[in-house]
Amino acid sequence: MADPKGFLKVTDRELPPRRPVPVRIMDWKEVYEPGDSAVLRRQAGRCMDCGVPFCHQGCPLGNLIPEWNDLTWRGEGRAAIERLHATNNFPEFTGRLCPAPCESSCVLGINQPPVTIKQVEVSIIDEAFTRGWVEPEPPGRLTGKTVAVVGSGPAGLAAAQQLTRAGHTVAVYERDDRIGGLLRYGIPDFKMEKRHLESRLRQMQDEGTRFRAGVEVGRDISWSDLRARYDAVVVATGATLPRELAIPGRDLDGIHFAMEYLVESNRAVAGDAPANQILAEGKHVVVIGGGDTGADCIGTAHRQGALSVTNLAIGRRPPEERPENQPWPMSPTLFEIASAHEEGGERSYLASTVEFLGNDVGEVRALRVAETEFVDGRRVPKSGTEREIPADLVLIAMGFTGPERAHLEDQLGAQFTDRGNVHRENDYQTTAPGVFVAGDAGRGQSLIVWAIAEGRAAAAHVDRFLMGETELPAPVGPHDVAIGLQPA
């Protein structure tokens, strides 16, 4: 284990400081300062190597957290990245973007601040890339089987890398002009600079994965044609249909879904020049939705020079301490201050948007908002509490309802669940033979760590479908237990 007395000698969590707000909102670079290796080893040494490490239970990937904590504490970085890569294809993504349910499950967290697992993880992979330890792992032989992966977000990339390494010829189709999906155009650079994505894509290309950007399956090539060309197809298109806010005034100019705004911003940061880009400069911005996507909009608006930023959440403000109904090792819902919230703006809870108000030329000028009350378990506006909030730009960040389904239904005959997700069996296979689904398209809107876990699991099932057996590891979950796949 790591330092046997580490959790007794070091009782505080230490994280790298964030860059000063006045400095960081002037650029799009990541908000954290470089970490101190001594602090990192000290934090890794707090890991107790528990007899029953509940951090494994908290991590959908089943990451071998005590093992790489120990190796980090000992200064054995190359061994640490080998153990980390054994279960996680992309720790540079999860180490920056995952909300770290593993830390909520840390045994030390029962009566102390938990181990800084996420920070240890990202430091391991960053050192590995810096030192050249992340090398291509091409297959020793080719199987002659072909697989199309549709969607290049974390689920699609994880499935593609696993299947390529198993010896199959894999092509990843992406309708956008660049590979990366949500990682490319949904995540602002201040959370993850795109150089990390580019490094991983180079490794995958050198391993043999083929990328087909700018090809929309369903339009440029039909799903049925794709199924005829390849031995298997993996649907990893994500849950991209935004949840609508159908209230009076919704058709006014200046009201946009969050992803419309974030995609254009990411394109501009990448050096493109989106036509008629949605900009927050000099505007009163209102972001509806209190989740991660809303926070991304807030941070982006600050960097674009918004006049003011107001964030509205329909529910109650979460508690700052773990509530009794979410005991350890559950991942609790807590009040969090993301880097974007530090940068300014106002957060308002129990706020129900009743109506969008416009000016004489059809542009939004304000929101009418009421206090939320709970009636028979439903959240409704409380009569008599209405107020107006000035707004020149409104961003709806209320989550997503599922994947786009028209072409999947018409061309592939895929069926959907009552929740709007692609229906799949225990082996991740849809009702169309040889077509599998992984990530948010089948699971519904979820975490990046779940997307990678599902991509790995789906890859193991695809390999078994093609070859009759598989040696690919996969995280154990409800789909895997049914056929006895083993954990990584």
N, C-alpha and C positions, 0 to 999 in steps of 0.2 A: 504494500500500500504506500501512499504518499506519507509525508511526515506523520508519525504515529501520534504526536502531540500537537499537530498543526492546528486543529480546530479548537484546542485549548489555549494556544499561544496567540492566535490571530482570530479575533471574534468579529471583526468588521469586514464588510464588503468594500473592496477598493476597485473602482473602475477608472479607465482613462478619462480625463476631463474633456468636456466638450469645448470646442473653440468659442471664444467670446461671441455673443450674439451680434454686436455691431460689425464684427469682422465676417462672420460666416454668412450673413444674409446678403453680403456683397458678391458672393460667388455661388457655385453649385457643387463645391467639393464636399466630401463627407464631413460630418460635424465633429467627429472625435479626433482628438490629438493622438499621435503615436503612443502606444502603451509602453510602460516601463517593464522590462523583462524581470527585474527583481520583484516588483509588485505582482506580476503574473505568476511567478513560481511560488510566491508566498500564498497567493489565493488558491492555486492548484493544490498546495500542501494542506489546505483545510479539508480536502476530501477525505472521508473516513473509511472508504472502501467497505461500506456496510455489508453485513452478511446477506441482507436482502436489499439491494440497491434500488430503491423506488424510482430513482431517476430514469431507469430503464422503462418502467411502467409509464412514466410521464412522456417519454419520447416515442412517437409513432415509428421512428426508424430503428428503435432498439439500440441506439448508440452505446458503445462500450465506454461509458463516461469515466468510471473509476480507473480504468486501465490507462486512458490517455491523460487523465489528470496526474496519475502517478508518474508517467513517462515525462510529462512536462515539468513536474517538480524535480525530476532527476536530470533535466536538461537533455533528454534524448528525443529531440524533435523529429528525427527521421522515423524512428519507431512509432512515435505518437501519430504521425500522419498516416502511417500504414494501418494503425488500428482505427483511426477515424474514417479513412476511406473504405474500410471493410464493410461499413454499414451505410455510409452517406456519400453519394456521388459528388455532392456540391456543398461542402461545408462553408465555402466562401459566401454562399447565398444564405443558408440558414443562420450562420454566425452573425449576419448583419440584419436579417429580416424576420427571423422566427421570434415569436413572443416568448419562447423558452418555457414551455410547460414542464420541462425537465427540472427547472429550478424550483417550481412550485412543489415538485415531488421530492426534492432533496431532503433526506432524513435530517440533516443538520438544520434545515429550516423549521423544524418543530419548535425549537427554542432559541435559534440564532438566525441571523441573515444567511440565506443559503449560499452555497459555493457559486462563484461567478462562472458558471459552466459555459454560457454563451461566449463570454469574452475569451476564455481559454480556447474554445473551439476555433474562433476566428483567428486567434494568434497562431495556432498550429498551422492552419492552411496558408496564412499570409507568409509565414516563414518558409513553408515548403515551396511556394511559388518563387519567393526571392532567391532561395538557394538552388533552384532547379530540380527539386525532388519530385515535382509533378510531371511525369513523363507519359507519353502515349503507351497504351497497353493493347496493341492490335492482337487479334486472335491468332492462334497458332495454325488454324486451318479454317477454310470456308465450308459451310454446309451446303451451299447451293440454293438455300432458301432465301426468299426476299420478303421484306416487311416494310410497309409504309406507315409512318407515324405522322398523324395530322395534328399540328399544333406544336409550337416550339417553346412553350413555357416549361416550368420545372418538371411537370409530370411527363411531358413528351420527351424532353431531353434525357431524363433519367431512364425511361424505357428504351430510348434509342441507344444510349451508351451501353446498357446491359446487353441488349440484343446484338449489337455490333461485336462486343467482346465475346459473345457466345458463338460467333462465326457466321451470323446471318448478314446479308447485304441489306442495309437499312437506309431508307431515304426519308428525311424529315421535310414535310410540306408546311409552309407558313405563308399566310395570305399577305402579311405586311412585307415591306421592302427589305427588312432586316430580320435576322433570326433572333429569337429571345422571348417573344410573346410578352407576357406580363412583366418579365424581368427587364425587357428592353424599353417598353413604352408605358408601363403602368407604374413603375417605381422611379421616383425622382433620384437624380444623382447624389443629392445630399444624404440619401439613405444608402445607396450603393452606386459607386461610380461604375460606368459601363466597361472599364478596363478589366474588371474581374470577370465579367461575362465573356469578353473577347478572349481572355486567356484560356478559359475552359472550352470555348468553341474551337480554338486552334487545336487543343488536345484531341477533341472528338474527331475533327477532320483528319488529323494524322493517324487516328485509329481506324479510319475508313468510313465513318458516318458521312452520308451525303446530304447536303442541305439544298432545298428548293424553295428559296424565298420568292415572294411575289406571285405565288400560285394559290388561288382560292379553290379548294376542293368543294364541288357543288356547282361551281360556275365555270372555271377554266378547265376543269376535268370533273366528270361526275363521280359520285361515290361508287356507283356500280362499275364504272370503268376502272376505277382504282382497285376495287376488289378483284376484278378480273386480271389485272396486271400483276398483282402481288399475291404471295401465298398467305399473308395475314395482314390485317390493318389494325392499327391502334388509334382510337379516337381520343385525343387529348386537347380538345378545343377550348376547355375551360367553361366557366359559367359567366357568360359575357352579357346576358340580358339584364340591364339595370332595372332596379325597382322604381316604378313610376310614382309620382306624387300628383294625383289627379284632383286638383283643386282649381277653383276659378282663377283665371289669369295665367294659366300654365303656358299659353301660347305666346306670351309676351317675349320680345327680344331681350337677350341678356340672361336667360335662364338655360342652363346647360347641365347635362349629366357630368359627373366628376371625371369620368374617363375621357370624355371629349376634351376637356381642359388639360388633363395630365398628359395625354398622348401628344397634343400639339406642343406643350411645353417641352417634353422630352425630345421631340423632333428638333425644336429650335436649339436646345442645348447641344444636340448632336451636330449642329451646323446647318440644318435644313432651314428653309424659310417658308413655313406654312402660310398659305394664303388666308388672309383675314383671321389671323390668329386671335384666339380668345385671350385677352390680357387683363390683368388686375390693376395695372398701373393707374394711379390717381382715382381709383374707384372704391366705393363702399362695398365690400365683399361679404356675402353671407353664405356659409357652408352648412348645409342641412345634413346631419348625420355625424355621430360622435365616434366613429371607428377609425381604423388605420387609414382608409382612403380619404376620409375627411381631414385627418391630420396632414396627409400628403398635400392636399389642396391648400391647407393653411400655410404650410412652409413654402409652397410654390408662390402663393399670393404675396407673402412677405418679400420674397426675392424679386418679384416683379414690381414692387413699389406700391402696394395697395394703400389706400388712404386709411382704411380701417378693415378689420376682419372680425366677424362675429360667427361663432360656431353654435348651432342649435342642436340639441338632443332631446328627443321626445320623452325619454324615460328619466328616472331619478338619477341623481349623481351617485355613482358607486361608492362604497365605503373605502376608507384608506387602509383599514386592517381587514384581515381575513374574517368573513362573517361566519357565524356558527353553523349555518346551513351549507357551508362549503369547507368542511374540515380538511386538514392535511390527509392524504396527498392529492386532493382534488386541485385543479387549476382554478383559482378563484377569480371572480370578476371584481377588479379593484380600480379605484381612481388612479389614473396614470398621467404623468406629465411627460409627453413626448418632446423631442427637441423642438418641434414646430410650435408647441404650446409655450415654450420658454421665450419664444421670439416675439410674443405680443399677441394682441387680440383678446376677445372676450368669449368665455364659454358659458352658455346658458342651458340649464337642464329643465326638464318638465315644460318644454316649449313645443307647442303644437302649431304648425303653420296652417292658417285657415284660408288665406287668400294672397295671391300676388297682385299688387297694385301697380298700374302703369301710368305713363304720362300721355300727352296728347299725340305723340308720334309712335305709340305702340311699344315703348321700352319700359322695362321694369324700373320702378322708382322706390318701392318699399314692399315689405312683407307685413301682413296683419297676422299677429301671433297671439295665441291664448295659452293660458296655463293648462297643463295636462292634468286631467283627473281620471281615476280608474273607476269604471262602472261595469260591474259583472265581469271583471277580468279584462275589459277592453280599455284602451287608452283613448280618451276623447277630449276635445277642447272644452274647457270650463266656461260656461256662459258668463259674460260680464267682466272677463279678465283680459279682453283684447287690448293690444297695443300695437303700434307700428314701429318697424325697424327700417331705417333707410337702406336701400340696396340698389346698386348699379349693376352688380353681377351676382347671380345666384348659382351656386353649384350644388347639385343634388348628389349626395354620397350616402345613399340609404341601402347600399348592398346590391346583390344580384339575385335573380330569380331562377337562373339555370342557363343551359346552353341554347344556342340558336338551333331550332329543330326542323325547319321547313325542309331543307335538302336531305337531312338524315332520314326523315319520314318518307319523303316522296321517292328518293332514289335508292335508299337502302332498306326501307321497310323497318327501320329501327322503332322500337316501342319506348314509351316514356312512362315514368312513374307519376303518381299523383302530385309529387312535389316538383315535377318538371325536369327531372334528371333522366339521362339515358338509362333504361332498364338493363340490368346485367345479372348474370348468374354468379354462383360462388367462384367460378373461375374467371371472373371479369369479362366473360364473353356476352355479347349482346344477343338479341334474337336473330341477328344475321350471322350465319356460320362463318367463323374465321375472322370476325370483327370484334375487337375488344375495346373496352373503354377504361380510362384511368384518369384520376384527378377530379377536378371540380365538375367536369362534364357528367360524371357518374355519381359523385359523392355529394355534389352541391358545394356552394361557396365554403371554403375552408382555408386551412393554413398551408403555407409553402412546404412545411415539413411533411404534412399529409400528402401533398401532391407528389413529392419525391418518393415517399414510401409506397404510394399507389403505383407510380411508374415502375418501381423496382418489382413490386408484386405482380403487376400485369405482365411484365417482361418474362418472369418465370413461367407464368401460365401460357404465354405465347410460345415460348421455347418448348414447353411440354406438348402443346398442340402440334407443333411442327415436327418434333423429333421423337415423341412418345415418352420422353423423360427429360429431366432438366437437372443441371447442377448449379443453376443460378440461385443465389440466396435471395430470400424475400422476407420482409418484416411479417411476423405473424399477426394476423387479424382475423376478423370473422369470415372473410372469404378464403383465407389460406388454411385455417384449421380444418375445414371441411374435407380437404384432400391431402392433408398431412404434410404440407411444405414446412420446412424447418427454418428457423430464424437465421439471419446472417451471423 
